[in-house]
Every structure is written in C-alpha cells, then in structure tokens.
C-alpha cells in the first residue's frame, strides 16, 4: 500500500511539473513528447499485471485520441481544417492538462486495497454458479435467433454501406442492444471459466459472430468491446501483463484500427481495399477525431457556458421525445448540427466530438478540470465497486470499455451508455437470475 501511495504521489507531482513545462513551450514536438512520456510513466507505475486499472489502457487511449491529429499535422502537414501551429500546440496543452487532472483525480478516488483482487474468488465463493449459468444460457438461447434475424434483414435490405444498413434494417437498433446483453453473458462465462478463454468453444463461436456482425453491418464497437472485455478478464485472472506487453498492445491497436476500417460492412459493399495502408492511414483513423474536434473549437472560437454541462446531464437521462420537445441537445449533437455547419466544415459524415473539448466549452481550463474530474469519479467509483460481486465486476468492464469510446463523444454519452445501457443490461441479467433461482427453489420445494 505504501508503494501505491508513493506511485500516486510521483504521478501527481510529475503531472504538475509537466503542466508547467507545457505552458512554457509552443513546440508541437515537445508537447507530444511530454504527452507520451507522462502517459508511459503513469502506465509503468500503475502496472500490476492486470488491465482493469483505469490508469493503464484508458490513459493510453486518452493519449491516442488527444495526439493523433497533432501527429498527423506535424508529420504530413495535412488537415481538412486550416492549420495554425500555435493553435495546434495550444489544443495539445489543454488536452494534456485534462489528462493530468484525470490521473491525479483517480489517484485520490481509487482505493489502493482494491488493487489486490482475484477474479477467481467469484466462482470459488458461489456454490450456485450452475444456476447462474443456466439462467444465462436461457437468455442466450432466446436472444441469439434475433441476431441472425438481423443478419437476414440486412442482407435482404439491399444495403451497400453501414449507413444504409442502419436505415434499412428494421431491427438494427434492437440487435445492437441484444449484443450488449450477449456480451455481458459472455463476460460472466469468461469470469467463471477455470480453463483458458481461448479453449472455450462457446466464446470462440460468439467472437466469430461478433466479427461477422462487423463485416455485415460495419459496427466495430461490438467486436472491439467483446475483445477488450475478454482481454481484461483474462489478465485479471493471469496477472501477467508486463509493461512491455501493455505498450505492445497499444501499438497493435494503433495499427489494427485502420485495418478494421477496411472490413466495415465488406459483405455488403463487396469492396475490401488495404492498398492505402501506411503511415498516413495510421494517423487518419478515428483516433484523430477528438484532437481534431478540439482543435476546431480553438480555431473557430466558442462562447464558454455551463449550459453545455447541464444540457448533457439532462440529455443523458431524459427520453428522446421529451428532450426534443424541451429543446435539450447533447454537446456532441450541437457540434455536428450547428457548430460545424456555422463554420463551414460540416462534411458528409459524423465527426463525433471530444469529452475534453466539452470541458473547454464549459469554461476553459476550469471546465476541463470539472469534466476530467467527473470522468475520473464515474470510472474510479465503479472500479472500487467491482469487487462487490460478479455483476458489479461486469458492470465495471462495460463502463471501462465505454469510457474509451466516449473520449470522442460527450458527457451525455458517458452517462447514458454507462448508467442506462450498461447498467440496465447487467441489472436485467441479475434480476433474471434471481427470478430463475426463486423458480428453481419453488420447483424443488414442491417435489
């Protein structure tokens, strides 16, 4: 515990020093160096062989989303937006400040004793795990046909792209949510397995199904979410993820993301092209979105307002029809439908947004500190609760995966996907299991 406190102190103090150094320079190269050096230090000092600590992979993804746009500008000089190197450097400073606040906040929020945790304790201390598995198998058997029905509708729709598949498949939204439930069931199964995950035929077949969904509908989130969750469970069991492995894993992700772009809805379009894969494509994938969007806010200017925070909280919990009637719009939606249009860089596709950029909208450095703290508070609190039960653990795994995606979104997405979608998914499985147990007990008592 003393070592953990020492490491927390080091990353907090070094973070403050990094902020002061960043404030004194406008060199894009030096700012990028500071970004990656600080992220590597945080990952190194917090590595304990697992992947579940949010100061590991999440810090790596935070760094990717914040810096890939600046790296592309620095290396190629290319951008769909007008390039101002001073403003590129300024946007890096803001985002680096957000990373430091996020890490320092987690250092205070996370309970050090929660790092000593063994996933195997869940199935070793649960004598009714067979009942749990039975209820989950019933759920899986009921839902998986609906997934294949979605495949059928997609092929029959005549769609040639992900956008067309979303529009023409009448149950696409339902099948997306069904996959959330199925991934939660897969996570519960992976946690209970004593053998290696790759040896389990059920998990392997389900992984192939998720990949098939990717190449049919273009939805990468489902496949990546499953792989991410299974990796975290695996290394929470084995506890042998070294610092070099973590760096290699992040490098692999950076290389694979542009490759998977080519597989999106490939069975619909019939077009698979990897000819353009290279340095430019590595720094032209979705990892540039958050940094590019933040840069656009600095480039074109904004009016800071706390309403961006209030609207996102309301939008996260209000049903869509009510939110529309009240004129409540998430910050990401505002960025796509108003800000981009007003500044004439709307384009033909969605750009997402940027969580740290939302903090900038709320109030510059103060707003970034507020959003970064809320971000850390949500994921840090769920990290502390992950040891309570197997369902809390799965809830945390969903939240951790979501917290990566929303780096290119906003607070409304963070709250909605974490609490409403992820929370209700896991809670629904828990209730279904309790009902099944009560039914089984009544059946046994009546015999």
C-alpha positions in Angstrom: 0.0 0.0 0.0 2.9 2.3 0.7 4.3 1.6 -2.8 0.9 2.5 -4.3 0.8 5.8 -2.3 4.3 6.6 -3.4 3.5 5.9 -7.1 0.4 8.1 -6.8 2.5 10.9 -5.3 5.1 10.6 -8.1 2.5 10.7 -10.9 0.7 13.6 -9.3 3.9 15.7 -8.8 5.3 14.9 -12.2 1.9 15.8 -13.7 2.1 19.2 -12.2 5.7 19.7 -13.5 4.5 18.5 -16.9 1.8 21.2 -17.0 4.3 23.9 -16.1 6.7 22.7 -18.8 3.9 22.6 -21.4 2.9 26.1 -20.5 6.4 27.4 -21.3 6.6 26.0 -24.9 4.7 26.1 -28.2 6.7 23.3 -29.8 4.3 20.6 -31.0 7.1 18.0 -30.9 8.0 18.8 -27.3 4.3 18.7 -26.3 3.8 15.4 -27.9 6.9 14.1 -26.2 5.6 15.3 -22.8 2.2 13.7 -23.5 3.7 10.2 -24.3 6.4 10.4 -21.6 3.8 11.2 -18.9 1.4 8.5 -20.1 4.2 5.9 -20.2 5.2 6.9 -16.6 1.6 6.5 -15.4 1.2 3.2 -17.0 4.5 1.9 -15.8 4.0 2.9 -12.2 0.4 1.5 -12.0 1.0 -1.7 -13.8 0.4 -4.7 -11.6 -0.1 -7.4 -14.2 -3.8 -6.7 -14.8 -5.6 -4.4 -17.3 -8.5 -3.2 -15.2 -6.9 -0.2 -13.5 -8.2 2.9 -15.5 -4.7 4.4 -15.3 -3.4 1.8 -17.7 -5.2 1.2 -21.1 -7.5 4.2 -20.6 -4.6 6.5 -20.2 -3.1 5.1 -23.4 -6.3 5.6 -25.4 -6.7 9.1 -23.9 -3.3 9.9 -25.3 -4.0 8.5 -28.7 -7.3 10.4 -29.1 -5.6 13.6 -27.9 -2.5 13.5 -30.0 -3.1 11.6 -33.3 -4.4 14.7 -35.1 -1.4 16.8 -34.0 1.0 14.0 -35.0 -0.6 13.9 -38.5 -0.3 17.6 -38.8 3.3 17.6 -37.6 4.4 14.7 -40.0 2.3 15.4 -43.1 1.1 19.0 -42.8 -2.4 17.7 -43.9 -5.7 18.7 -42.4 -9.2 19.4 -43.6 -9.1 22.4 -41.3 -6.8 25.4 -41.7 -3.6 24.7 -39.9 -2.3 27.1 -37.3 0.7 25.5 -35.5 0.3 27.8 -32.5 -3.3 26.7 -32.0 -2.4 23.0 -32.6 0.1 23.4 -29.7 -2.5 25.2 -27.6 -5.0 22.4 -28.1 -2.4 19.9 -27.0 -1.8 21.9 -23.8 -5.5 21.9 -22.9 -5.8 18.1 -23.5 -2.6 17.4 -21.6 -4.0 19.4 -18.7 -7.1 17.2 -18.9 -5.0 14.0 -18.8 -3.1 15.2 -15.7 -6.3 16.2 -13.9 -7.8 12.8 -14.8 -4.9 10.8 -13.4 -4.5 13.0 -10.3 -8.2 12.6 -9.6 -8.0 8.8 -9.9 -5.1 8.8 -7.5 -7.4 10.2 -4.8 -10.5 8.3 -5.8 -9.2 4.7 -6.2 -8.9 2.6 -3.1 -5.4 1.1 -3.0 -6.6 -2.1 -1.4 -8.9 -2.7 -4.3 -5.8 -3.4 -6.5 -5.4 -6.7 -4.5 -8.3 -8.5 -6.1 -8.7 -12.0 -7.7 -11.4 -12.7 -10.2 -11.4 -16.4 -9.3 -12.9 -15.5 -6.0 -16.2 -15.0 -7.7 -16.8 -18.6 -8.8 -14.9 -20.1 -5.9 -17.3 -18.4 -3.5 -20.5 -19.0 -5.4 -21.9 -22.5 -4.9 -24.9 -21.8 -7.2 -22.8 -20.9 -10.3 -24.6 -23.7 -12.2 -27.9 -22.0 -11.7 -26.4 -18.7 -12.8 -25.1 -20.4 -16.0 -28.5 -22.0 -16.6 -30.3 -18.7 -16.5 -27.8 -17.1 -18.8 -28.0 -20.0 -21.3 -31.8 -19.5 -21.4 -31.3 -15.8 -22.1 -28.7 -16.5 -24.7 -30.8 -19.1 -26.4 -33.7 -16.7 -26.6 -31.7 -13.7 -28.0 -29.3 -15.2 -30.4 -32.0 -16.0 -33.1 -32.9 -12.3 -33.1 -29.3 -11.6 -34.1 -29.4 -13.9 -37.0 -32.8 -12.4 -38.0 -31.0 -9.0 -38.1 -28.4 -10.6 -40.4 -31.2 -11.7 -42.7 -32.9 -8.3 -42.8 -29.6 -6.6 -43.5 -28.9 -8.9 -46.5 -32.4 -8.6 -47.8 -32.4 -4.8 -47.5 -30.1 -4.3 -50.4 -27.9 -2.0 -48.3 -24.3 -1.3 -49.6 -22.9 0.5 -46.6 -23.1 0.9 -42.8 -25.3 4.0 -43.2 -27.7 2.2 -45.5 -27.8 -0.8 -43.2 -28.8 1.4 -40.2 -31.6 3.0 -42.2 -33.0 -0.1 -44.0 -32.7 -2.8 -41.3 -35.9 -2.5 -39.1 -34.4 -4.3 -36.1 -30.8 -2.9 -36.3 -31.2 -0.9 -33.1 -32.7 -3.9 -31.3 -29.9 -6.2 -32.4 -27.2 -3.7 -31.3 -28.7 -3.8 -27.8 -29.1 -7.5 -27.8 -25.3 -7.8 -28.4 -24.8 -5.8 -25.2 -26.7 -8.4 -23.3 -24.9 -11.3 -25.1 -21.5 -9.7 -24.4 -22.5 -9.4 -20.7 -23.3 -13.1 -20.7 -20.0 -13.9 -22.4 -18.2 -11.9 -19.7 -20.0 -13.8 -17.0 -19.0 -17.1 -18.6 -15.4 -15.9 -19.1 -15.1 -15.0 -15.4 -16.4 -18.4 -14.3 -14.1 -20.4 -16.6 -11.2 -22.2 -15.0 -9.6 -23.1 -18.3 -8.1 -20.6 -20.7 -10.7 -18.4 -22.6 -9.4 -19.4 -26.0 -10.1 -23.1 -25.2 -13.8 -22.4 -24.7 -15.7 -23.2 -27.9 -18.7 -21.1 -26.9 -16.7 -17.9 -26.5 -14.8 -18.6 -29.7 -18.0 -19.0 -31.7 -19.5 -15.9 -30.2 -16.4 -13.9 -31.0 -16.7 -15.1 -34.7 -20.4 -14.0 -34.6 -19.4 -10.5 -33.4 -16.8 -10.3 -36.2 -19.4 -11.4 -38.7 -21.6 -8.6 -37.4 -18.8 -6.2 -38.1 -18.3 -7.2 -41.7 -22.0 -7.3 -42.4 -23.2 -4.1 -40.6 -20.0 -2.2 -40.2 -20.4 -2.0 -36.4 -16.9 -2.3 -34.9 -17.8 -1.2 -31.4 -19.5 -4.6 -30.6 -16.5 -6.7 -31.7 -13.9 -4.4 -30.1 -16.0 -4.2 -26.9 -16.1 -8.0 -26.6 -12.3 -8.4 -27.3 -11.5 -5.7 -24.8 -13.6 -7.2 -22.1 -12.2 -10.7 -22.6 -8.7 -9.3 -22.5 -9.3 -7.6 -19.2 -10.9 -10.7 -17.7 -8.0 -12.9 -18.9 -5.3 -10.7 -17.4 -7.2 -10.1 -14.2 -7.0 -13.9 -13.9 -3.4 -14.4 -15.0 -2.0 -11.1 -13.7 1.0 -11.4 -16.0 0.6 -8.3 -18.3 4.0 -6.6 -18.3 4.7 -3.0 -19.1 6.2 -4.0 -22.4 3.1 -6.1 -23.2 0.9 -3.0 -22.5 3.0 -0.9 -24.8 2.9 -3.6 -27.5 -0.9 -3.9 -27.1 -1.4 -0.2 -27.5 0.9 -0.2 -30.6 -1.1 -3.1 -32.1 -4.4 -1.2 -31.6 -3.0 1.8 -33.4 -2.0 -0.4 -36.3 -5.2 -2.6 -36.4 -7.8 0.2 -36.2 -7.2 1.4 -39.8 -7.1 -2.2 -41.0 -10.5 -3.0 -39.5 -11.9 0.1 -41.2 -11.5 -1.8 -44.5 -13.7 -4.6 -43.1 -16.6 -2.5 -42.2 -19.7 -3.9 -44.0 -17.4 -5.6 -46.5 -20.0 -8.3 -47.2 -22.5 -5.6 -48.2 -20.2 -3.4 -50.4 -18.1 -6.3 -51.7 -15.1 -4.0 -51.5 -12.1 -4.8 -49.4 -9.1 -2.5 -50.0 -5.9 -2.4 -48.0 -3.9 -0.6 -50.6 -3.8 2.7 -48.8 -2.5 1.2 -45.5 0.6 3.2 -44.4 1.8 5.9 -42.1 -0.9 8.3 -43.3 -3.7 5.9 -42.7 -2.4 5.1 -39.2 -2.9 8.8 -38.3 -6.1 9.2 -40.3 -8.4 6.8 -38.4 -10.9 7.6 -35.7 -8.1 8.3 -33.2 -7.7 11.8 -34.8 -11.3 12.7 -34.1 -11.1 14.0 -30.5 -7.9 16.0 -31.1 -9.2 17.4 -34.4 -12.5 18.4 -32.9 -10.8 20.1 -30.0 -8.6 22.0 -32.4 -11.6 23.2 -34.3 -13.0 24.7 -31.1 -9.8 26.6 -30.6 -9.5 27.6 -34.3 -13.0 29.0 -34.8 -13.7 30.1 -31.2 -16.5 29.4 -28.8 -18.6 31.1 -26.1 -18.0 29.3 -22.8 -21.1 28.4 -20.9 -22.1 26.0 -18.1 -25.2 25.2 -20.1 -23.2 22.6 -22.1 -22.7 20.7 -18.8 -26.3 21.0 -17.7 -27.8 20.1 -21.1 -25.7 16.9 -21.3 -26.8 15.8 -17.8 -30.4 16.3 -18.8 -30.0 14.7 -22.2 -28.4 11.6 -20.6 -31.5 10.8 -18.6 -34.4 12.3 -20.5 -36.2 10.1 -23.0 -35.5 11.3 -26.6 -39.1 12.6 -27.3 -39.1 14.7 -24.1 -35.6 16.0 -24.8 -36.6 17.1 -28.3 -39.8 18.8 -27.0 -37.8 20.7 -24.4 -35.0 21.6 -26.9 -32.4 19.8 -24.9 -29.4 18.8 -27.1 -26.2 17.0 -26.2 -23.0 18.8 -26.8 -21.9 16.3 -29.5 -25.2 16.8 -31.3 -24.8 20.6 -31.1 -21.3 20.3 -32.5 -22.4 18.2 -35.5 -25.7 20.1 -36.4 -24.7 23.7 -35.5 -21.0 24.4 -34.9 -19.7 22.5 -37.9 -22.4 24.0 -40.2 -21.9 27.5 -39.0 -18.1 27.3 -39.5 -18.4 25.6 -42.9 -16.7 22.3 -42.2 -19.8 20.1 -41.9 -18.8 17.5 -44.5 -20.9 14.4 -45.2 -20.1 12.2 -42.2 -20.2 12.4 -38.5 -17.1 13.6 -36.6 -18.1 12.6 -33.1 -17.0 15.2 -30.6 -14.5 15.3 -27.7 -15.1 14.9 -24.0 -12.2 17.2 -23.0 -13.4 19.7 -25.6 -16.8 19.7 -23.8 -14.8 20.9 -20.7 -13.3 23.6 -22.8 -16.8 24.7 -23.8 -17.9 24.8 -20.2 -15.1 27.1 -19.1 -11.6 26.7 -20.5 -9.1 25.2 -18.0 -11.7 25.2 -15.2 -14.3 23.5 -17.4 -11.7 20.8 -18.4 -10.8 20.2 -14.8 -14.5 19.7 -14.0 -15.2 17.3 -16.8 -12.0 15.4 -16.2 -12.9 15.0 -12.5 -16.4 13.8 -13.3 -14.9 11.4 -15.8 -12.5 10.1 -13.2 -15.2 10.0 -10.5 -17.5 7.8 -12.5 -14.9 5.2 -13.7 -13.0 5.3 -10.4 -16.1 4.7 -8.3 -17.1 1.8 -10.4 -13.6 0.4 -10.2 -13.8 0.5 -6.4 -17.2 -1.4 -6.5 -16.0 -4.0 -9.0 -15.1 -6.4 -6.1 -18.6 -6.4 -4.6 -20.0 -9.1 -6.9 -19.6 -10.7 -10.3 -22.3 -8.4 -11.6 -20.6 -5.3 -10.3 -17.4 -6.5 -12.0 -19.2 -6.9 -15.3 -20.8 -3.5 -14.9 -17.3 -2.0 -14.4 -16.0 -3.9 -17.5 -18.8 -2.3 -19.6 -18.1 1.1 -18.1 -14.3 0.8 -18.8 -15.0 -0.1 -22.4 -17.5 2.8 -22.8 -15.1 5.2 -21.2 -12.7 4.7 -24.1 -15.3 5.3 -26.8 -16.7 8.5 -25.2 -13.3 10.2 -25.4 -14.6 11.1 -28.9 -18.1 11.9 -27.6 -19.5 13.9 -24.7 -20.7 13.6 -21.1 -24.3 12.7 -22.2 -22.9 9.6 -23.9 -20.8 8.7 -20.9 -23.7 8.9 -18.5 -26.2 7.3 -20.9 -24.1 4.4 -22.1 -22.6 3.7 -18.7 -25.6 4.0 -16.4 -28.6 3.5 -18.7 -27.5 0.9 -21.2 -24.6 -0.9 -19.4 -26.3 -0.6 -16.0 -29.7 -1.8 -17.2 -28.1 -4.7 -19.1 -26.3 -6.1 -16.1 -29.1 -5.3 -13.7 -31.5 -7.1 -16.1 -29.3 -10.2 -16.1 -29.1 -10.1 -12.3 -32.9 -9.9 -11.9 -33.4 -12.7 -14.5 -31.0 -14.8 -12.5 -32.8 -14.1 -9.2 -36.2 -15.0 -10.8 -34.7 -18.2 -12.1 -33.3 -19.1 -8.7 -36.7 -18.4 -7.0 -38.5 -20.5 -9.6 -36.0 -23.4 -9.2 -36.3 -23.3 -5.4 -40.1 -23.3 -5.6 -40.0 -26.2 -8.0 -37.7 -28.2 -5.8 -39.8 -27.5 -2.7 -42.9 -28.7 -4.4 -41.4 -32.0 -5.4 
